[in-house]
Amino acid sequence: MECRQRLRELQGRIVGLALAGGERIDECHLISVALRRRNVWAFENGRDVFIPLETIRDCWEVVQPRAA
């Protein structure tokens, strides 16, 4: 499945992102994917970040452990 399609399915969840140049965001809240604006809005470490869509190489859902 293409990463753009996966990103849309993961909106509202905690995700990890692999970016161009080897950078990674291991855990952020994926707020919105704006295909027309070609960016992703995420919340990471208490701040909003806007990531150009073309820099995202891979994405995955981060599974949060359940409280015991």
C-alpha positions, 0 to 999 in steps of 0.5 A: 500500500502506498504511504500516502494512502496509509497516512490518510488511514492513520489520521488521528493515531500515534505514528512513526515516520521515516523521512528523507535523509534518514531522519525519523519521528518515532512517535507523533500524533498524526493530525491531518494529511493535506494532499492539496497542500502536500503536507502532513500536520502532526503533533510532536513533543508538545508542538505542531509540526508541518512535514512536506509530504514528499519527504515522508518515505515510510509510515507506521502506527505506533502501538501503545502498550495497555495499562496493566 
